[in-house]
Amino acid sequence: MVYRTPGTAERYHSDSMRRREVLMMPAALLRGAEQDVRMIEATGEAARWWTRWRGPSGQGVVSGTGYPDKWSATENVAWKVETPGRGNSSPVVWRDRIFLTTGEEGGKRSALCFDRGTGKLLWRTEAPAAAQAEKLYWKNTYASSTPATDGKRLYCYFGNAGLLALDLADGKVAWHRPLGTITLYHGSGGSPLLYRDRLILFQDQKTDSFVAAINTATGEIVWKTPREENAGWGTPVAIRAGNRDEIVISSQDRVTAYNPDNGKLLWWARGTMFETIPTPVVGDGFVFCASGRAGPTLAIKPGGEGDVTTTNVEWQTPRGSPFVPSPLYYAGRLYTVNDMAAIASCFHAATGKTLWQGRLGVAKNEGFTMSPIGVEGKVFFTNDDGEVFVLKAGDRFELLHTNSFGERVLASPALVEGRWYWRTERHLMAIGKG
């Protein structure tokens, strides 16, 4: 490996990059274009706000302008308030309110509501007590799942405490759906997905793994499908492949797709690692799945039937995937960060050709958790020490500058109307003018 240092970052090159480029086939361009493939994004009023994990786009891409790209613990801070407990979940936003989940010692879990203009805490609702608290990894909490909202209710997944639906105005419990004791080491981590009138949630664990659809109005289970995987902390995505909707899950050893109407398994592709966390993203006719543990990243053509490993995996990297952060598909490029080595990578999404790799700060084992954001022609990567690396989106590595919060950051932000809403280890804060 050879490193060259442009400014404060190191540009990274290796023989594996060149081998990776040789393996890419032009056929990927043709086969990926056979049908329209896209993420099912939030529509209507929900498209204005940040209603779920990774926002209205479902993959961390932000439309609109006016978002500052420079800040510190005090610069460009509109407001900053302390938050109780711990939680790695992202904030979600509906109109003038921000919603957050948090966990405390002994397994106590709560949903919080803040005024978006001032940061004032408006209400707090505690979830029903779990029969037992999960064993947690140091990076996990009792509130690692990002809630979702349809503008009527807030839906929170609290692991052993179950799934909770709350009224947005006052936090009153509309319904509570227990989902059994989670038998997964390190606890739960995936977030619920809103799809039409239902929530889609999967839980891979030692026993009784499942993917399920829950009615948003009543909390009743619409369908529930057993899964063979027994370890994973990911979040499902809803995609449209041609004239068919699919629920895609990237987890242990394989990527799977389900019929959202009845939970029937549609297709699967093998190649991911044992422990998989990153959420898939979509673009150029493919579903991109980072497999975790620095394994391969897969570009899969969806819409198949049965085992599509040998027919629909169009390209893959030999290694270097992120363990925790999800990829970012932005303007025809796929961005990832290897959180074991602090190496960011950019690929031509249609072919898998490596465009660049560069180091972001000091390499630390599992040093990144937040998933990258693409906004106004820039890509934002944030490490766990609260350093935000601002890169110009494009075909070459160009680090513009680095911001610092001065405290740990493991949660991904929400972006609405020119403001960033960040959850740090101890605070919720608004970054933006005014």
C-alpha positions as CSV (number, residue, x, y, z in Angstrom):
1,M,0.0,0.0,0.0
2,V,1.1,3.5,-0.8
3,Y,-0.2,6.7,0.9
4,R,0.1,10.2,-0.4
5,T,-0.9,13.1,1.7
6,P,-3.0,15.9,0.2
7,G,-3.3,18.4,3.1
8,T,-4.4,16.7,6.3
9,A,-5.7,13.5,4.7
10,E,-4.0,10.6,3.0
11,R,-4.9,9.4,-0.4
12,Y,-4.9,5.7,-0.5
13,H,-3.9,3.3,-3.3
14,S,-3.4,-0.5,-3.3
15,D,-3.1,-3.4,-5.7
16,S,-6.6,-4.6,-4.6
17,M,-8.1,-1.4,-6.1
18,R,-6.6,-2.2,-9.5
19,R,-7.7,-5.8,-9.3
20,R,-11.2,-4.7,-8.4
21,E,-11.4,-2.6,-11.5
22,V,-10.3,-5.4,-13.8
23,L,-13.1,-7.6,-12.4
24,M,-15.9,-5.1,-13.4
25,M,-17.9,-6.2,-16.4
26,P,-19.5,-3.8,-18.9
27,A,-22.5,-6.1,-18.9
28,A,-23.5,-4.6,-15.5
29,L,-24.5,-1.4,-17.3
30,L,-26.8,-3.3,-19.6
31,R,-28.3,-5.7,-17.1
32,G,-28.9,-3.0,-14.5
33,A,-30.8,-0.9,-17.0
34,E,-33.3,-3.7,-17.9
35,Q,-35.8,-2.4,-15.4
36,D,-36.3,0.7,-13.3
37,V,-35.0,0.1,-9.7
38,R,-35.5,2.8,-7.1
39,M,-35.9,3.3,-3.3
40,I,-39.5,4.0,-2.3
41,E,-39.1,7.5,-0.9
42,A,-41.4,9.4,1.4
43,T,-44.2,11.3,-0.5
44,G,-46.6,14.1,0.2
45,E,-46.0,16.1,3.3
46,A,-43.6,13.5,4.7
47,A,-41.1,14.4,1.9
48,R,-40.7,17.8,3.6
49,W,-39.5,16.4,6.9
50,W,-37.2,13.7,8.3
51,T,-39.6,11.0,9.2
52,R,-37.4,7.8,9.4
53,W,-33.9,6.4,9.4
54,R,-31.9,8.1,6.7
55,G,-34.6,10.6,5.9
56,P,-37.2,11.0,3.2
57,S,-34.9,9.5,0.5
58,G,-34.3,6.4,2.7
59,Q,-30.6,6.6,2.0
60,G,-29.1,9.8,3.5
61,V,-29.4,12.0,0.4
62,V,-30.8,15.5,1.1
63,S,-32.5,17.9,-1.3
64,G,-32.7,21.6,-0.7
65,T,-30.1,24.3,0.0
66,G,-28.8,26.5,2.8
67,Y,-27.2,23.8,5.0
68,P,-24.0,25.1,6.6
69,D,-20.9,22.9,6.1
70,K,-18.8,24.5,8.8
71,W,-19.4,24.5,12.6
72,S,-17.9,23.7,15.9
73,A,-19.3,23.2,19.5
74,T,-20.4,26.8,19.3
75,E,-20.1,28.1,15.7
76,N,-23.4,28.0,13.7
77,V,-25.2,26.4,16.7
78,A,-28.8,27.7,16.8
79,W,-29.5,25.9,20.1
80,K,-28.1,23.0,22.2
81,V,-29.9,21.1,25.0
82,E,-28.9,18.2,27.2
83,T,-30.5,14.9,26.7
84,P,-31.1,12.3,29.4
85,G,-29.8,8.8,29.2
86,R,-28.0,7.2,26.2
87,G,-29.2,6.5,22.7
88,N,-27.6,6.0,19.3
89,S,-30.9,6.5,17.4
90,S,-31.3,9.4,15.0
91,P,-33.7,12.3,15.6
92,V,-36.8,12.4,13.4
93,V,-38.7,15.5,12.5
94,W,-42.4,16.3,11.8
95,R,-43.3,20.0,11.4
96,D,-42.2,21.9,14.5
97,R,-41.2,18.9,16.5
98,I,-38.2,16.6,16.9
99,F,-38.5,13.1,18.3
100,L,-35.8,11.1,19.9
101,T,-35.5,7.9,21.9
102,T,-33.3,7.3,24.9
103,G,-32.3,4.5,27.3
104,E,-31.1,4.5,30.8
105,E,-29.6,2.1,33.3
106,G,-31.7,-1.0,34.2
107,G,-33.4,-1.1,30.8
108,K,-35.6,2.0,31.1
109,R,-36.5,3.3,27.6
110,S,-38.3,6.6,26.7
111,A,-39.4,8.6,23.7
112,L,-38.8,12.4,23.9
113,C,-40.4,15.3,22.0
114,F,-38.6,18.7,21.6
115,D,-39.6,22.0,20.1
116,R,-37.8,22.3,16.8
117,G,-37.3,26.1,17.2
118,T,-35.9,26.2,20.7
119,G,-35.0,22.7,21.8
120,K,-37.4,22.8,24.7
121,L,-38.5,19.4,25.9
122,L,-42.3,19.1,25.3
123,W,-43.1,15.6,26.5
124,R,-41.5,12.3,27.6
125,T,-43.2,8.9,27.4
126,E,-41.6,5.9,29.1
127,A,-42.1,2.5,27.4
128,P,-43.6,-0.4,29.3
129,A,-40.9,-2.2,31.3
130,A,-39.2,-5.2,29.6
131,A,-39.3,-8.5,31.4
132,Q,-35.5,-8.4,31.3
133,A,-32.9,-6.0,30.0
134,E,-30.7,-7.1,27.0
135,K,-27.0,-7.6,27.3
136,L,-25.5,-4.7,25.4
137,Y,-22.3,-4.2,23.4
138,W,-20.4,-1.0,24.3
139,K,-21.6,0.7,21.1
140,N,-25.3,-0.3,21.6
141,T,-27.9,1.1,23.9
142,Y,-31.5,0.4,24.9
143,A,-32.5,3.0,22.3
144,S,-30.4,2.4,19.2
145,S,-33.4,2.0,16.8
146,T,-34.5,5.2,15.1
147,P,-38.2,5.8,15.3
148,A,-40.5,6.6,12.4
149,T,-43.5,8.8,12.0
150,D,-46.4,9.1,9.5
151,G,-47.5,12.5,10.9
152,K,-50.1,10.8,13.1
153,R,-48.1,8.7,15.4
154,L,-44.5,8.0,16.4
155,Y,-43.4,4.4,16.1
156,C,-40.6,3.3,18.4
157,Y,-38.9,-0.1,18.6
158,F,-37.4,-0.8,22.0
159,G,-36.2,-4.4,21.7
160,N,-37.3,-6.4,24.7
161,A,-39.8,-3.6,25.6
162,G,-41.5,-4.1,22.2
163,L,-43.0,-1.8,19.6
164,L,-44.7,1.4,20.7
165,A,-47.1,3.8,18.9
166,L,-47.4,7.3,20.4
167,D,-49.6,10.3,19.7
168,L,-47.4,13.1,18.3
169,A,-49.2,15.9,20.3
170,D,-48.8,14.6,23.8
171,G,-47.0,11.2,23.7
172,K,-50.0,9.2,24.8
173,V,-49.7,5.5,24.0
174,A,-51.9,4.5,21.1
175,W,-50.9,0.8,21.2
176,H,-48.1,-1.4,22.4
177,R,-47.0,-4.6,20.6
178,P,-44.6,-7.0,22.6
179,L,-42.4,-8.9,20.3
180,G,-40.9,-11.4,22.7
181,T,-37.5,-11.6,24.4
182,I,-34.6,-10.7,22.0
183,T,-32.1,-13.6,22.0
184,L,-29.4,-11.6,20.2
185,Y,-26.1,-10.9,21.9
186,H,-25.5,-7.1,22.0
187,G,-29.2,-6.3,21.9
188,S,-31.3,-5.0,19.0
189,G,-30.3,-2.2,16.6
190,G,-32.5,-2.2,13.5
191,S,-35.2,0.5,12.9
192,P,-38.8,0.0,11.8
193,L,-39.6,0.9,8.1
194,L,-42.9,2.6,7.2
195,Y,-44.5,1.1,4.1
196,R,-48.0,2.2,3.2
197,D,-50.2,1.3,6.2
198,R,-47.7,-0.9,8.0
199,L,-44.4,-1.1,9.7
200,I,-41.8,-3.6,8.5
201,L,-39.3,-4.8,11.1
202,F,-36.9,-7.7,11.2
203,Q,-35.1,-9.2,14.1
204,D,-32.4,-11.8,13.5
205,Q,-31.4,-13.5,16.8
206,K,-30.3,-16.8,18.3
207,T,-33.8,-18.3,18.1
208,D,-37.1,-17.3,16.4
209,S,-35.7,-14.8,13.9
210,F,-38.4,-13.1,11.9
211,V,-39.5,-10.3,9.5
212,A,-42.9,-8.9,10.2
213,A,-45.4,-6.3,9.0
214,I,-47.5,-4.5,11.7
215,N,-50.6,-2.5,11.1
216,T,-49.9,1.1,12.0
217,A,-53.4,1.8,13.1
218,T,-53.9,-1.1,15.5
219,G,-50.5,-2.7,16.2
220,E,-51.8,-6.1,14.9
221,I,-49.4,-8.3,13.0
222,V,-50.4,-8.4,9.3
223,W,-47.9,-11.2,8.5
224,K,-44.8,-12.7,10.1
225,T,-42.2,-14.8,8.3
226,P,-39.5,-16.9,10.0
227,R,-35.9,-16.3,9.0
228,E,-32.9,-18.6,9.1
229,E,-30.3,-15.9,10.0
230,N,-29.4,-15.6,13.7
231,A,-27.3,-12.5,13.9
232,G,-27.8,-9.0,12.5
233,W,-28.7,-5.4,13.4
234,G,-29.8,-3.9,10.1
235,T,-32.8,-2.0,8.9
236,P,-35.0,-3.1,5.9
237,V,-35.6,-1.0,2.9
238,A,-38.6,-0.8,0.5
239,I,-37.7,-0.7,-3.2
240,R,-39.5,-0.7,-6.5
241,A,-38.1,-3.1,-9.1
242,G,-39.9,-2.7,-12.3
243,N,-43.6,-3.2,-11.4
244,R,-43.0,-5.0,-8.2
245,D,-42.3,-3.7,-4.7
246,E,-39.8,-5.6,-2.5
247,I,-38.6,-5.4,1.1
248,V,-34.9,-6.0,1.0
249,I,-32.9,-7.0,4.0
250,S,-29.1,-7.3,4.2
251,S,-28.0,-9.6,7.1
252,Q,-26.0,-12.6,8.0
253,D,-24.4,-14.4,5.0
254,R,-27.1,-13.2,2.4
255,V,-29.3,-10.5,1.2
256,T,-33.0,-11.4,1.0
257,A,-36.1,-9.8,-0.5
258,Y,-39.8,-10.3,0.5
259,N,-43.2,-9.5,-0.9
260,P,-44.5,-6.6,1.3
261,D,-48.1,-7.8,0.9
262,N,-47.7,-11.3,2.4
263,G,-44.1,-11.8,3.6
264,K,-43.2,-14.4,0.9
265,L,-39.5,-14.8,0.3
266,L,-38.8,-13.7,-3.3
267,W,-35.1,-14.0,-3.8
268,W,-31.8,-14.2,-2.0
269,A,-28.1,-13.6,-2.8
270,R,-25.2,-14.9,-0.7
271,G,-21.9,-13.1,0.0
272,T,-22.3,-11.0,3.1
273,M,-20.5,-11.6,6.3
274,F,-21.6,-13.2,9.6
275,E,-22.4,-9.9,11.4
276,T,-24.1,-7.3,9.1
277,I,-25.3,-3.9,10.2
278,P,-25.3,-1.4,7.2
279,T,-28.6,-0.5,5.5
280,P,-28.8,-1.1,1.7
281,V,-29.0,1.7,-0.8
282,V,-30.3,1.8,-4.3
283,G,-29.1,3.4,-7.6
284,D,-28.2,2.7,-11.2
285,G,-30.5,-0.4,-11.3
286,F,-28.9,-2.1,-8.3
287,V,-29.2,-2.6,-4.6
288,F,-25.9,-2.0,-2.9
289,C,-25.2,-4.0,0.3
290,A,-22.2,-3.5,2.5
291,S,-21.6,-6.8,4.3
292,G,-19.9,-5.7,7.5
293,R,-16.6,-6.7,9.2
294,A,-14.6,-5.3,6.2
295,G,-16.0,-7.9,3.9
296,P,-17.3,-7.4,0.4
297,T,-19.8,-4.8,-0.8
298,L,-22.3,-6.3,-3.3
299,A,-24.2,-4.7,-6.2
300,I,-27.3,-6.8,-6.8
301,K,-29.9,-6.6,-9.5
302,P,-33.2,-7.1,-7.8
303,G,-36.5,-8.5,-9.2
304,G,-35.4,-12.2,-9.4
305,E,-36.7,-15.4,-8.0
306,G,-35.0,-17.9,-5.7
307,D,-31.2,-18.0,-5.4
308,V,-29.8,-15.2,-7.6
309,T,-26.2,-15.3,-6.3
310,T,-24.7,-16.4,-9.6
311,T,-27.0,-14.5,-11.9
312,N,-27.8,-11.1,-10.2
313,V,-24.7,-10.1,-8.2
314,E,-23.2,-7.8,-10.9
315,W,-20.1,-6.7,-9.1
316,Q,-18.5,-6.8,-5.7
317,T,-15.5,-5.6,-3.8
318,P,-13.1,-8.2,-2.4
319,R,-13.1,-6.5,1.0
320,G,-13.1,-3.2,2.8
321,S,-16.8,-2.8,3.6
322,P,-17.9,-0.8,6.7
323,F,-18.9,-2.8,9.7
324,V,-21.5,-0.3,11.1
325,P,-22.0,2.8,8.8
326,S,-24.3,2.4,5.8
327,P,-23.2,3.2,2.3
328,L,-24.2,6.4,0.5
329,Y,-25.4,6.4,-3.2
330,Y,-25.1,10.0,-4.4
331,A,-25.1,11.2,-8.0
332,G,-24.0,8.0,-9.6
333,R,-21.3,7.2,-7.1
334,L,-21.2,4.8,-4.1
335,Y,-19.4,6.1,-1.0
336,T,-18.4,3.9,2.0
337,V,-16.1,4.2,5.0
338,N,-14.2,1.2,6.4
339,D,-14.6,1.9,10.1
340,M,-11.8,-0.5,11.0
341,A,-9.2,1.6,9.1
342,A,-10.8,5.0,8.7
343,I,-10.6,4.7,4.9
344,A,-13.3,6.2,2.8
345,S,-13.9,4.8,-0.7
346,C,-15.8,6.1,-3.8
347,F,-16.9,3.7,-6.6
348,H,-18.6,4.3,-9.9
349,A,-21.9,2.8,-8.9
350,A,-22.8,1.2,-12.3
351,T,-19.6,-0.7,-12.7
352,G,-17.9,-0.9,-9.3
353,K,-14.8,0.9,-10.6
354,T,-12.8,2.4,-7.7
355,L,-12.6,6.2,-8.2
356,W,-10.6,7.0,-5.1
357,Q,-9.8,6.0,-1.5
358,G,-8.6,8.3,1.3
359,R,-8.0,8.3,5.0
360,L,-10.2,10.2,7.3
361,G,-8.4,11.1,10.5
362,V,-6.7,8.6,12.8
363,A,-7.5,4.9,12.2
364,K,-9.3,3.3,15.1
365,N,-11.0,-0.1,15.4
366,E,-14.8,0.5,14.9
367,G,-14.1,4.3,14.8
368,F,-17.2,5.3,12.7
369,T,-20.8,4.7,13.5
370,M,-22.8,7.5,11.8
371,S,-23.9,6.9,8.2
372,P,-22.7,9.4,5.6
373,I,-24.9,12.2,4.3
374,G,-24.9,13.7,0.8
375,V,-26.1,17.3,0.5
376,E,-25.3,20.3,-1.8
377,G,-22.6,18.5,-3.7
378,K,-20.7,17.4,-0.5
379,V,-20.4,14.2,1.4
380,F,-20.2,14.2,5.2
381,F,-18.5,11.4,7.2
382,T,-18.4,11.6,11.0
383,N,-16.3,9.5,13.3
384,D,-17.2,8.5,16.9
385,D,-14.9,11.3,18.3
386,G,-17.2,13.9,16.8
387,E,-15.0,14.9,13.8
388,V,-17.0,15.6,10.7
389,F,-15.0,15.2,7.4
390,V,-16.5,17.4,4.6
391,L,-15.6,16.0,1.2
392,K,-16.4,17.4,-2.2
393,A,-18.6,14.8,-4.1
394,G,-16.8,13.7,-7.2
395,D,-14.3,11.5,-8.9
396,R,-11.3,12.4,-6.8
397,F,-10.6,12.6,-3.1
398,E,-10.9,16.2,-2.0
399,L,-11.2,16.9,1.7
400,L,-12.6,20.5,2.1
401,H,-12.3,20.8,5.9
402,T,-13.1,19.1,9.2
403,N,-15.6,20.2,11.9
404,S,-15.5,19.0,15.5
405,F,-18.2,18.7,18.1
406,G,-15.8,18.2,21.0
407,E,-17.8,15.2,22.1
408,R,-18.7,11.7,20.9
409,V,-21.2,11.2,18.0
410,L,-22.6,7.8,17.1
411,A,-26.0,8.8,15.8
412,S,-26.8,10.0,12.2
413,P,-28.3,13.5,11.9
414,A,-31.6,14.8,10.5
415,L,-31.7,17.7,8.0
416,V,-34.7,19.9,7.5
417,E,-35.1,23.4,6.0
418,G,-31.5,24.4,6.2
419,R,-30.7,23.0,9.6
420,W,-28.9,20.0,10.8
421,Y,-30.2,18.2,14.0
422,W,-27.5,16.3,15.7
423,R,-27.6,13.9,18.6
424,T,-24.2,13.8,20.4
425,E,-23.4,11.7,23.4
426,R,-25.0,14.2,25.8
427,H,-26.8,16.8,23.7
428,L,-29.4,17.4,21.0
429,M,-28.4,20.4,18.9
430,A,-29.5,22.4,15.9
431,I,-26.8,23.6,13.4
432,G,-27.8,26.4,11.1
433,K,-28.5,30.0,10.8
434,G,-31.3,31.9,12.6
